[in-house]
């Protein structure tokens, strides 16, 4: 990905990684950053869908699990996936507002 983004292993997407204030970037660089961010942002719902499928799979395993320790592990994994989904939605929504402001 471009130099203004870094891959977030937990979320599974690239996130903005700015080293300067927004206004310190040239207009061309700002446009390039916005273009790349909109492509990334557009992929967030697909990433959420993937994680929801993982949750559904783990919930199906949990419904058949008789081992208490394994049940606890599955619950923990489900909670972590739900937390990732929540963070992805926060990035998607918060940066929609930011992107709109940057386009003005």
Biopython code that builds the backbone (N, CA, C, O; Angstrom):
import numpy as np
from Bio.PDB.StructureBuilder import StructureBuilder

atoms = [
    (1, "UNK", "N", (0.868, -1.187, 0.000)),
    (1, "UNK", "CA", (0.000, 0.000, 0.000)),
    (1, "UNK", "C", (0.902, 1.234, 0.000)),
    (1, "UNK", "O", (2.102, 1.157, 0.262)),
    (2, "UNK", "N", (0.298, 2.336, -0.294)),
    (2, "UNK", "CA", (1.048, 3.584, -0.399)),
    (2, "UNK", "C", (1.709, 3.952, 0.933)),
    (2, "UNK", "O", (1.378, 3.389, 1.977)),
    (3, "UNK", "N", (2.623, 4.878, 0.884)),
    (3, "UNK", "CA", (3.426, 5.247, 2.043)),
    (3, "UNK", "C", (2.627, 5.862, 3.192)),
    (3, "UNK", "O", (3.134, 5.911, 4.312)),
    (4, "UNK", "N", (1.424, 6.324, 2.964)),
    (4, "UNK", "CA", (0.646, 6.991, 4.001)),
    (4, "UNK", "C", (-0.311, 6.048, 4.729)),
    (4, "UNK", "O", (-1.219, 6.489, 5.434)),
    (5, "UNK", "N", (-0.096, 4.753, 4.549)),
    (5, "UNK", "CA", (-0.945, 3.741, 5.178)),
    (5, "UNK", "C", (-0.078, 2.625, 5.734)),
    (5, "UNK", "O", (0.996, 2.331, 5.210)),
    (6, "UNK", "N", (-0.560, 2.011, 6.799)),
    (6, "UNK", "CA", (0.130, 0.833, 7.330)),
    (6, "UNK", "C", (-0.909, -0.240, 7.623)),
    (6, "UNK", "O", (-2.045, 0.059, 7.989)),
    (7, "UNK", "N", (-0.502, -1.488, 7.457)),
    (7, "UNK", "CA", (-1.426, -2.600, 7.634)),
    (7, "UNK", "C", (-1.649, -2.861, 9.113)),
    (7, "UNK", "O", (-0.697, -3.018, 9.878)),
    (8, "UNK", "N", (-2.923, -2.905, 9.511)),
    (8, "UNK", "CA", (-3.288, -3.244, 10.883)),
    (8, "UNK", "C", (-3.623, -4.732, 10.913)),
    (8, "UNK", "O", (-4.645, -5.161, 10.377)),
    (9, "UNK", "N", (-2.768, -5.497, 11.531)),
    (9, "UNK", "CA", (-2.909, -6.952, 11.558)),
    (9, "UNK", "C", (-4.230, -7.363, 12.214)),
    (9, "UNK", "O", (-4.905, -8.268, 11.726)),
    (10, "UNK", "N", (-4.598, -6.715, 13.301)),
    (10, "UNK", "CA", (-5.820, -7.085, 14.018)),
    (10, "UNK", "C", (-7.064, -6.842, 13.177)),
    (10, "UNK", "O", (-7.948, -7.696, 13.112)),
    (11, "UNK", "N", (-7.139, -5.687, 12.535)),
    (11, "UNK", "CA", (-8.317, -5.342, 11.749)),
    (11, "UNK", "C", (-8.291, -5.971, 10.358)),
    (11, "UNK", "O", (-9.339, -6.173, 9.745)),
    (12, "UNK", "N", (-7.112, -6.274, 9.869)),
    (12, "UNK", "CA", (-6.990, -6.879, 8.554)),
    (12, "UNK", "C", (-7.141, -5.902, 7.405)),
    (12, "UNK", "O", (-7.484, -6.302, 6.292)),
    (13, "UNK", "N", (-6.889, -4.625, 7.661)),
    (13, "UNK", "CA", (-6.960, -3.596, 6.623)),
    (13, "UNK", "C", (-5.810, -2.601, 6.809)),
    (13, "UNK", "O", (-5.154, -2.573, 7.850)),
    (14, "UNK", "N", (-5.587, -1.794, 5.780)),
    (14, "UNK", "CA", (-4.640, -0.694, 5.894)),
    (14, "UNK", "C", (-5.343, 0.486, 6.541)),
    (14, "UNK", "O", (-6.507, 0.765, 6.257)),
    (15, "UNK", "N", (-4.614, 1.177, 7.419)),
    (15, "UNK", "CA", (-5.137, 2.370, 8.078)),
    (15, "UNK", "C", (-4.239, 3.556, 7.772)),
    (15, "UNK", "O", (-3.047, 3.386, 7.517)),
    (16, "UNK", "N", (-4.811, 4.768, 7.796)),
    (16, "UNK", "CA", (-3.980, 5.952, 7.575)),
    (16, "UNK", "C", (-2.838, 6.011, 8.595)),
    (16, "UNK", "O", (-3.020, 5.709, 9.774)),
    (17, "UNK", "N", (-1.686, 6.400, 8.119)),
    (17, "UNK", "CA", (-0.494, 6.515, 8.961)),
    (17, "UNK", "C", (0.218, 7.801, 8.559)),
    (17, "UNK", "O", (1.251, 7.778, 7.890)),
    (18, "UNK", "N", (-0.352, 8.908, 8.978)),
    (18, "UNK", "CA", (0.140, 10.217, 8.568)),
    (18, "UNK", "C", (1.306, 10.672, 9.441)),
    (18, "UNK", "O", (1.273, 10.546, 10.665)),
    (19, "UNK", "N", (2.319, 11.194, 8.797)),
    (19, "UNK", "CA", (3.478, 11.699, 9.522)),
    (19, "UNK", "C", (3.458, 13.218, 9.639)),
    (19, "UNK", "O", (4.270, 13.812, 10.348)),
    (20, "UNK", "N", (2.515, 13.834, 8.930)),
    (20, "UNK", "CA", (2.419, 15.297, 8.937)),
    (20, "UNK", "C", (0.962, 15.702, 9.157)),
    (20, "UNK", "O", (0.057, 14.872, 9.063)),
    (21, "UNK", "N", (0.751, 16.953, 9.445)),
    (21, "UNK", "CA", (-0.604, 17.492, 9.523)),
    (21, "UNK", "C", (-1.190, 17.500, 8.116)),
    (21, "UNK", "O", (-0.463, 17.662, 7.136)),
    (22, "UNK", "N", (-2.498, 17.327, 8.019)),
    (22, "UNK", "CA", (-3.172, 17.241, 6.726)),
    (22, "UNK", "C", (-2.839, 18.431, 5.829)),
    (22, "UNK", "O", (-2.538, 18.250, 4.649)),
    (23, "UNK", "N", (-2.890, 19.631, 6.372)),
    (23, "UNK", "CA", (-2.661, 20.835, 5.569)),
    (23, "UNK", "C", (-1.217, 20.977, 5.086)),
    (23, "UNK", "O", (-0.937, 21.772, 4.189)),
    (24, "UNK", "N", (-0.303, 20.207, 5.680)),
    (24, "UNK", "CA", (1.095, 20.250, 5.246)),
    (24, "UNK", "C", (1.351, 19.419, 3.993)),
    (24, "UNK", "O", (2.397, 19.556, 3.359)),
    (25, "UNK", "N", (0.400, 18.560, 3.637)),
    (25, "UNK", "CA", (0.522, 17.773, 2.414)),
    (25, "UNK", "C", (0.075, 18.612, 1.221)),
    (25, "UNK", "O", (-0.815, 19.455, 1.338)),
    (26, "UNK", "N", (0.702, 18.371, 0.079)),
    (26, "UNK", "CA", (0.289, 19.067, -1.143)),
    (26, "UNK", "C", (-1.119, 18.604, -1.520)),
    (26, "UNK", "O", (-1.576, 17.553, -1.072)),
    (27, "UNK", "N", (-1.787, 19.383, -2.333)),
    (27, "UNK", "CA", (-3.140, 19.012, -2.786)),
    (27, "UNK", "C", (-3.112, 17.680, -3.537)),
    (27, "UNK", "O", (-4.019, 16.863, -3.378)),
    (28, "UNK", "N", (-2.085, 17.457, -4.348)),
    (28, "UNK", "CA", (-1.971, 16.186, -5.076)),
    (28, "UNK", "C", (-1.832, 15.014, -4.110)),
    (28, "UNK", "O", (-2.466, 13.974, -4.292)),
    (29, "UNK", "N", (-1.006, 15.183, -3.087)),
    (29, "UNK", "CA", (-0.829, 14.120, -2.100)),
    (29, "UNK", "C", (-2.124, 13.898, -1.324)),
    (29, "UNK", "O", (-2.492, 12.757, -1.046)),
    (30, "UNK", "N", (-2.806, 14.968, -0.979)),
    (30, "UNK", "CA", (-4.091, 14.829, -0.289)),
    (30, "UNK", "C", (-5.074, 14.027, -1.139)),
    (30, "UNK", "O", (-5.769, 13.147, -0.631)),
    (31, "UNK", "N", (-5.126, 14.332, -2.426)),
    (31, "UNK", "CA", (-6.031, 13.612, -3.321)),
    (31, "UNK", "C", (-5.644, 12.137, -3.433)),
    (31, "UNK", "O", (-6.515, 11.267, -3.469)),
    (32, "UNK", "N", (-4.367, 11.861, -3.486)),
    (32, "UNK", "CA", (-3.897, 10.470, -3.559)),
    (32, "UNK", "C", (-4.271, 9.716, -2.271)),
    (32, "UNK", "O", (-4.729, 8.574, -2.326)),
    (33, "UNK", "N", (-4.073, 10.359, -1.128)),
    (33, "UNK", "CA", (-4.418, 9.739, 0.153)),
    (33, "UNK", "C", (-5.918, 9.472, 0.211)),
    (33, "UNK", "O", (-6.344, 8.386, 0.604)),
    (34, "UNK", "N", (-6.719, 10.464, -0.183)),
    (34, "UNK", "CA", (-8.173, 10.290, -0.170)),
    (34, "UNK", "C", (-8.614, 9.173, -1.109)),
    (34, "UNK", "O", (-9.475, 8.367, -0.758)),
    (35, "UNK", "N", (-8.031, 9.126, -2.286)),
    (35, "UNK", "CA", (-8.375, 8.086, -3.252)),
    (35, "UNK", "C", (-8.095, 6.706, -2.677)),
    (35, "UNK", "O", (-8.938, 5.811, -2.748)),
    (36, "UNK", "N", (-6.906, 6.538, -2.106)),
    (36, "UNK", "CA", (-6.541, 5.249, -1.522)),
    (36, "UNK", "C", (-7.401, 4.919, -0.315)),
    (36, "UNK", "O", (-7.795, 3.767, -0.129)),
    (37, "UNK", "N", (-7.698, 5.929, 0.515)),
    (37, "UNK", "CA", (-8.536, 5.666, 1.686)),
    (37, "UNK", "C", (-9.946, 5.240, 1.270)),
    (37, "UNK", "O", (-10.522, 4.341, 1.882)),
    (38, "UNK", "N", (-10.497, 5.866, 0.252)),
    (38, "UNK", "CA", (-11.843, 5.499, -0.186)),
    (38, "UNK", "C", (-11.877, 4.066, -0.707)),
    (38, "UNK", "O", (-12.875, 3.370, -0.520)),
    (39, "UNK", "N", (-10.808, 3.612, -1.356)),
    (39, "UNK", "CA", (-10.744, 2.211, -1.790)),
    (39, "UNK", "C", (-10.707, 1.285, -0.573)),
    (39, "UNK", "O", (-11.412, 0.277, -0.531)),
    (40, "UNK", "N", (-9.890, 1.632, 0.404)),
    (40, "UNK", "CA", (-9.788, 0.822, 1.623)),
    (40, "UNK", "C", (-11.118, 0.839, 2.366)),
    (40, "UNK", "O", (-11.630, -0.207, 2.764)),
    (41, "UNK", "N", (-11.667, 2.027, 2.548)),
    (41, "UNK", "CA", (-12.926, 2.192, 3.270)),
    (41, "UNK", "C", (-14.037, 1.385, 2.612)),
    (41, "UNK", "O", (-14.888, 0.813, 3.294)),
    (42, "UNK", "N", (-14.026, 1.343, 1.290)),
    (42, "UNK", "CA", (-15.027, 0.573, 0.560)),
    (42, "UNK", "C", (-14.919, -0.924, 0.790)),
    (42, "UNK", "O", (-15.885, -1.658, 0.582)),
    (43, "UNK", "N", (-13.742, -1.383, 1.221)),
    (43, "UNK", "CA", (-13.550, -2.811, 1.479)),
    (43, "UNK", "C", (-13.945, -3.212, 2.903)),
    (43, "UNK", "O", (-14.032, -4.402, 3.206)),
    (44, "UNK", "N", (-14.182, -2.246, 3.764)),
    (44, "UNK", "CA", (-14.492, -2.552, 5.169)),
    (44, "UNK", "C", (-15.757, -3.396, 5.315)),
    (44, "UNK", "O", (-15.731, -4.366, 6.074)),
    (45, "UNK", "N", (-16.866, -3.084, 4.631)),
    (45, "UNK", "CA", (-18.042, -3.957, 4.781)),
    (45, "UNK", "C", (-17.767, -5.411, 4.388)),
    (45, "UNK", "O", (-18.308, -6.323, 5.011)),
    (46, "UNK", "N", (-16.934, -5.644, 3.365)),
    (46, "UNK", "CA", (-16.572, -7.009, 2.987)),
    (46, "UNK", "C", (-15.773, -7.688, 4.097)),
    (46, "UNK", "O", (-15.977, -8.866, 4.389)),
    (47, "UNK", "N", (-14.876, -6.947, 4.703)),
    (47, "UNK", "CA", (-14.079, -7.486, 5.815)),
    (47, "UNK", "C", (-15.001, -7.844, 6.988)),
    (47, "UNK", "O", (-14.826, -8.883, 7.623)),
    (48, "UNK", "N", (-15.967, -6.990, 7.266)),
    (48, "UNK", "CA", (-16.928, -7.257, 8.343)),
    (48, "UNK", "C", (-17.730, -8.514, 8.027)),
    (48, "UNK", "O", (-17.966, -9.337, 8.911)),
    (49, "UNK", "N", (-18.144, -8.665, 6.791)),
    (49, "UNK", "CA", (-18.894, -9.851, 6.372)),
    (49, "UNK", "C", (-18.079, -11.127, 6.625)),
    (49, "UNK", "O", (-18.614, -12.124, 7.108)),
    (50, "UNK", "N", (-16.779, -11.087, 6.295)),
    (50, "UNK", "CA", (-15.896, -12.236, 6.544)),
    (50, "UNK", "C", (-15.855, -12.581, 8.025)),
    (50, "UNK", "O", (-15.936, -13.750, 8.401)),
    (51, "UNK", "N", (-15.730, -11.555, 8.867)),
    (51, "UNK", "CA", (-15.654, -11.779, 10.308)),
    (51, "UNK", "C", (-16.977, -12.297, 10.859)),
    (51, "UNK", "O", (-16.991, -13.137, 11.760)),
    (52, "UNK", "N", (-18.085, -11.801, 10.322)),
    (52, "UNK", "CA", (-19.396, -12.301, 10.749)),
    (52, "UNK", "C", (-19.549, -13.779, 10.409)),
    (52, "UNK", "O", (-20.138, -14.538, 11.179)),
    (53, "UNK", "N", (-19.022, -14.188, 9.259)),
    (53, "UNK", "CA", (-19.045, -15.607, 8.897)),
    (53, "UNK", "C", (-18.223, -16.444, 9.874)),
    (53, "UNK", "O", (-18.626, -17.545, 10.247)),
    (54, "UNK", "N", (-17.067, -15.916, 10.288)),
    (54, "UNK", "CA", (-16.251, -16.610, 11.282)),
    (54, "UNK", "C", (-17.007, -16.749, 12.602)),
    (54, "UNK", "O", (-16.967, -17.802, 13.238)),
    (55, "UNK", "N", (-17.697, -15.680, 13.010)),
    (55, "UNK", "CA", (-18.488, -15.727, 14.242)),
    (55, "UNK", "C", (-19.570, -16.794, 14.128)),
    (55, "UNK", "O", (-19.767, -17.584, 15.051)),
    (56, "UNK", "N", (-20.271, -16.819, 12.998)),
    (56, "UNK", "CA", (-21.329, -17.815, 12.806)),
    (56, "UNK", "C", (-20.776, -19.235, 12.892)),
    (56, "UNK", "O", (-21.403, -20.118, 13.478)),
    (57, "UNK", "N", (-19.610, -19.447, 12.309)),
    (57, "UNK", "CA", (-18.978, -20.765, 12.349)),
    (57, "UNK", "C", (-18.635, -21.145, 13.800)),
    (57, "UNK", "O", (-18.885, -22.270, 14.233)),
    (58, "UNK", "N", (-18.061, -20.192, 14.533)),
    (58, "UNK", "CA", (-17.687, -20.457, 15.925)),
    (58, "UNK", "C", (-18.922, -20.664, 16.802)),
    (58, "UNK", "O", (-18.894, -21.480, 17.724)),
    (59, "UNK", "N", (-20.003, -19.933, 16.524)),
    (59, "UNK", "CA", (-21.233, -20.126, 17.281)),
    (59, "UNK", "C", (-21.816, -21.518, 17.023)),
    (59, "UNK", "O", (-22.357, -22.145, 17.933)),
    (60, "UNK", "N", (-21.705, -21.989, 15.799)),
    (60, "UNK", "CA", (-22.174, -23.342, 15.481)),
    (60, "UNK", "C", (-21.337, -24.373, 16.235)),
    (60, "UNK", "O", (-21.872, -25.351, 16.757)),
    (61, "UNK", "N", (-20.026, -24.153, 16.289)),
    (61, "UNK", "CA", (-19.163, -25.050, 17.063)),
    (61, "UNK", "C", (-19.535, -25.016, 18.542)),
    (61, "UNK", "O", (-19.575, -26.047, 19.213)),
    (62, "UNK", "N", (-19.805, -23.812, 19.031)),
    (62, "UNK", "CA", (-20.129, -23.630, 20.443)),
    (62, "UNK", "C", (-21.411, -24.365, 20.827)),
    (62, "UNK", "O", (-21.511, -24.911, 21.926)),
    (63, "UNK", "N", (-22.381, -24.380, 19.932)),
    (63, "UNK", "CA", (-23.658, -25.026, 20.249)),
    (63, "UNK", "C", (-23.505, -26.538, 20.402)),
    (63, "UNK", "O", (-24.333, -27.179, 21.051)),
    (64, "UNK", "N", (-22.454, -27.117, 19.813)),
    (64, "UNK", "CA", (-22.212, -28.559, 19.906)),
    (64, "UNK", "C", (-21.089, -28.907, 20.884)),
    (64, "UNK", "O", (-20.757, -30.080, 21.056)),
    (65, "UNK", "N", (-20.507, -27.896, 21.522)),
    (65, "UNK", "CA", (-19.332, -28.127, 22.372)),
    (65, "UNK", "C", (-19.736, -28.525, 23.786)),
    (65, "UNK", "O", (-20.535, -27.845, 24.430)),
    (66, "UNK", "N", (-19.173, -29.637, 24.263)),
    (66, "UNK", "CA", (-19.446, -30.114, 25.622)),
    (66, "UNK", "C", (-18.287, -29.850, 26.578)),
    (66, "UNK", "O", (-18.448, -29.947, 27.794)),
    (67, "UNK", "N", (-17.122, -29.517, 26.033)),
    (67, "UNK", "CA", (-15.945, -29.249, 26.844)),
    (67, "UNK", "C", (-15.989, -27.794, 27.313)),
    (67, "UNK", "O", (-15.991, -26.871, 26.498)),
    (68, "UNK", "N", (-16.025, -27.599, 28.636)),
    (68, "UNK", "CA", (-16.164, -26.251, 29.191)),
    (68, "UNK", "C", (-15.014, -25.335, 28.783)),
    (68, "UNK", "O", (-15.234, -24.184, 28.404)),
    (69, "UNK", "N", (-13.799, -25.844, 28.861)),
    (69, "UNK", "CA", (-12.631, -25.019, 28.504)),
    (69, "UNK", "C", (-12.699, -24.590, 27.043)),
    (69, "UNK", "O", (-12.414, -23.438, 26.716)),
    (70, "UNK", "N", (-13.074, -25.511, 26.172)),
    (70, "UNK", "CA", (-13.198, -25.175, 24.749)),
    (70, "UNK", "C", (-14.323, -24.173, 24.533)),
    (70, "UNK", "O", (-14.193, -23.268, 23.709)),
    (71, "UNK", "N", (-15.434, -24.324, 25.269)),
    (71, "UNK", "CA", (-16.549, -23.369, 25.178)),
    (71, "UNK", "C", (-16.095, -21.962, 25.560)),
    (71, "UNK", "O", (-16.456, -20.979, 24.913)),
    (72, "UNK", "N", (-15.296, -21.887, 26.625)),
    (72, "UNK", "CA", (-14.765, -20.583, 27.050)),
    (72, "UNK", "C", (-13.862, -19.988, 25.978)),
    (72, "UNK", "O", (-13.911, -18.788, 25.707)),
    (73, "UNK", "N", (-13.039, -20.837, 25.374)),
    (73, "UNK", "CA", (-12.140, -20.382, 24.299)),
    (73, "UNK", "C", (-12.944, -19.852, 23.109)),
    (73, "UNK", "O", (-12.636, -18.786, 22.576)),
    (74, "UNK", "N", (-13.961, -20.587, 22.698)),
    (74, "UNK", "CA", (-14.804, -20.148, 21.580)),
    (74, "UNK", "C", (-15.507, -18.831, 21.907)),
    (74, "UNK", "O", (-15.589, -17.941, 21.060)),
    (75, "UNK", "N", (-16.008, -18.708, 23.123)),
    (75, "UNK", "CA", (-16.650, -17.454, 23.531)),
    (75, "UNK", "C", (-15.675, -16.292, 23.471)),
    (75, "UNK", "O", (-16.033, -15.197, 23.038)),
    (76, "UNK", "N", (-14.454, -16.524, 23.902)),
    (76, "UNK", "CA", (-13.421, -15.488, 23.862)),
    (76, "UNK", "C", (-13.107, -15.093, 22.410)),
    (76, "UNK", "O", (-12.968, -13.909, 22.104)),
    (77, "UNK", "N", (-12.997, -16.074, 21.531)),
    (77, "UNK", "CA", (-12.723, -15.795, 20.119)),
    (77, "UNK", "C", (-13.877, -15.029, 19.478)),
    (77, "UNK", "O", (-13.656, -14.110, 18.689)),
    (78, "UNK", "N", (-15.089, -15.404, 19.812)),
    (78, "UNK", "CA", (-16.266, -14.701, 19.287)),
    (78, "UNK", "C", (-16.272, -13.254, 19.761)),
    (78, "UNK", "O", (-16.551, -12.342, 18.983)),
    (79, "UNK", "N", (-15.962, -13.046, 21.044)),
    (79, "UNK", "CA", (-15.926, -11.683, 21.591)),
    (79, "UNK", "C", (-14.858, -10.837, 20.899)),
    (79, "UNK", "O", (-15.082, -9.659, 20.620)),
    (80, "UNK", "N", (-13.708, -11.429, 20.626)),
    (80, "UNK", "CA", (-12.640, -10.689, 19.941)),
    (80, "UNK", "C", (-13.054, -10.326, 18.515)),
    (80, "UNK", "O", (-12.811, -9.208, 18.062)),
    (81, "UNK", "N", (-13.674, -11.260, 17.814)),
    (81, "UNK", "CA", (-14.143, -10.963, 16.458)),
    (81, "UNK", "C", (-15.194, -9.855, 16.479)),
    (81, "UNK", "O", (-15.191, -8.980, 15.613)),
    (82, "UNK", "N", (-16.085, -9.890, 17.454)),
    (82, "UNK", "CA", (-17.104, -8.837, 17.574)),
    (82, "UNK", "C", (-16.446, -7.491, 17.859)),
    (82, "UNK", "O", (-16.889, -6.463, 17.348)),
    (83, "UNK", "N", (-15.401, -7.494, 18.666)),
    (83, "UNK", "CA", (-14.674, -6.261, 18.961)),
    (83, "UNK", "C", (-14.008, -5.701, 17.698)),
    (83, "UNK", "O", (-14.013, -4.490, 17.474)),
    (84, "UNK", "N", (-13.444, -6.574, 16.889)),
    (84, "UNK", "CA", (-12.823, -6.146, 15.622)),
    (84, "UNK", "C", (-13.885, -5.538, 14.704)),
    (84, "UNK", "O", (-13.659, -4.496, 14.088)),
    (85, "UNK", "N", (-15.039, -6.194, 14.617)),
    (85, "UNK", "CA", (-16.134, -5.661, 13.794)),
    (85, "UNK", "C", (-16.528, -4.272, 14.272)),
    (85, "UNK", "O", (-16.713, -3.362, 13.464)),
    (86, "UNK", "N", (-16.655, -4.109, 15.579)),
    (86, "UNK", "CA", (-17.005, -2.794, 16.126)),
    (86, "UNK", "C", (-15.968, -1.743, 15.740)),
    (86, "UNK", "O", (-16.326, -0.640, 15.328)),
    (87, "UNK", "N", (-14.692, -2.078, 15.871)),
    (87, "UNK", "CA", (-13.632, -1.130, 15.503)),
    (87, "UNK", "C", (-13.659, -0.803, 14.010)),
    (87, "UNK", "O", (-13.436, 0.343, 13.619)),
    (88, "UNK", "N", (-13.930, -1.800, 13.187)),
    (88, "UNK", "CA", (-14.021, -1.549, 11.746)),
    (88, "UNK", "C", (-15.169, -0.593, 11.433)),
    (88, "UNK", "O", (-15.016, 0.316, 10.617)),
    (89, "UNK", "N", (-16.318, -0.794, 12.078)),
    (89, "UNK", "CA", (-17.441, 0.131, 11.849)),
    (89, "UNK", "C", (-17.084, 1.545, 12.298)),
    (89, "UNK", "O", (-17.467, 2.520, 11.653)),
    (90, "UNK", "N", (-16.352, 1.653, 13.402)),
    (90, "UNK", "CA", (-15.931, 2.984, 13.862)),
    (90, "UNK", "C", (-15.043, 3.662, 12.818)),
    (90, "UNK", "O", (-15.221, 4.844, 12.524)),
    (91, "UNK", "N", (-14.089, 2.917, 12.261)),
    (91, "UNK", "CA", (-13.239, 3.477, 11.204)),
    (91, "UNK", "C", (-14.073, 3.851, 9.989)),
    (91, "UNK", "O", (-13.875, 4.915, 9.404)),
    (92, "UNK", "N", (-14.988, 3.000, 9.612)),
    (92, "UNK", "CA", (-15.816, 3.247, 8.435)),
    (92, "UNK", "C", (-16.645, 4.513, 8.602)),
    (92, "UNK", "O", (-16.700, 5.346, 7.697)),
    (93, "UNK", "N", (-17.284, 4.660, 9.745)),
    (93, "UNK", "CA", (-18.172, 5.810, 9.968)),
    (93, "UNK", "C", (-17.411, 7.089, 10.280)),
    (93, "UNK", "O", (-17.725, 8.140, 9.720)),
    (94, "UNK", "N", (-16.438, 7.026, 11.143)),
    (94, "UNK", "CA", (-15.689, 8.228, 11.524)),
    (94, "UNK", "C", (-14.978, 8.814, 10.321)),
    (94, "UNK", "O", (-14.969, 10.030, 10.134)),
    (95, "UNK", "N", (-14.397, 7.980, 9.525)),
    (95, "UNK", "CA", (-13.630, 8.475, 8.393)),
    (95, "UNK", "C", (-14.499, 8.859, 7.213)),
    (95, "UNK", "O", (-14.023, 9.509, 6.282)),
    (96, "UNK", "N", (-15.774, 8.465, 7.236)),
    (96, "UNK", "CA", (-16.697, 8.972, 6.226)),
    (96, "UNK", "C", (-16.858, 10.475, 6.423)),
    (96, "UNK", "O", (-16.847, 11.240, 5.458)),
    (97, "UNK", "N", (-17.004, 10.889, 7.663)),
    (97, "UNK", "CA", (-17.134, 12.305, 7.979)),
    (97, "UNK", "C", (-15.856, 13.047, 7.617)),
    (97, "UNK", "O", (-15.901, 14.135, 7.041)),
    (98, "UNK", "N", (-14.721, 12.456, 7.956)),
    (98, "UNK", "CA", (-13.435, 13.076, 7.639)),
    (98, "UNK", "C", (-13.279, 13.219, 6.130)),
    (98, "UNK", "O", (-12.877, 14.275, 5.641)),
    (99, "UNK", "N", (-13.593, 12.166, 5.400)),
    (99, "UNK", "CA", (-13.473, 12.215, 3.940)),
    (99, "UNK", "C", (-14.357, 13.291, 3.344)),
    (99, "UNK", "O", (-13.947, 14.007, 2.430)),
    (100, "UNK", "N", (-15.578, 13.406, 3.864)),
    (100, "UNK", "CA", (-16.493, 14.443, 3.353)),
    (100, "UNK", "C", (-15.909, 15.829, 3.594)),
    (100, "UNK", "O", (-15.987, 16.691, 2.719)),
    (101, "UNK", "N", (-15.329, 16.055, 4.761)),
    (101, "UNK", "CA", (-14.743, 17.357, 5.064)),
    (101, "UNK", "C", (-13.547, 17.643, 4.159)),
    (101, "UNK", "O", (-13.339, 18.780, 3.735)),
    (102, "UNK", "N", (-12.761, 16.605, 3.866)),
    (102, "UNK", "CA", (-11.582, 16.788, 3.039)),
    (102, "UNK", "C", (-11.948, 17.100, 1.598)),
    (102, "UNK", "O", (-11.193, 17.768, 0.892)),
    (103, "UNK", "N", (-13.103, 16.620, 1.160)),
    (103, "UNK", "CA", (-13.538, 16.883, -0.221)),
    (103, "UNK", "C", (-14.076, 18.290, -0.403)),
    (103, "UNK", "O", (-14.223, 18.759, -1.532)),
    (104, "UNK", "N", (-14.367, 18.960, 0.692)),
    (104, "UNK", "CA", (-14.956, 20.306, 0.582)),
    (104, "UNK", "C", (-13.914, 21.350, 0.301)),
    (104, "UNK", "O", (-14.240, 22.530, 0.180)),
]
sb = StructureBuilder()
sb.init_structure("model")
sb.init_model(0)
sb.init_chain("A")
sb.init_seg("    ")
for serial, (resi, resn, name, xyz) in enumerate(atoms, 1):
    if name == "N":
        sb.init_residue(resn, " ", resi, " ")
    sb.init_atom(name, np.array(xyz, "f"), 0.0, 1.0, " ", f" {name:<3s}", serial, name[0])
structure = sb.get_structure()
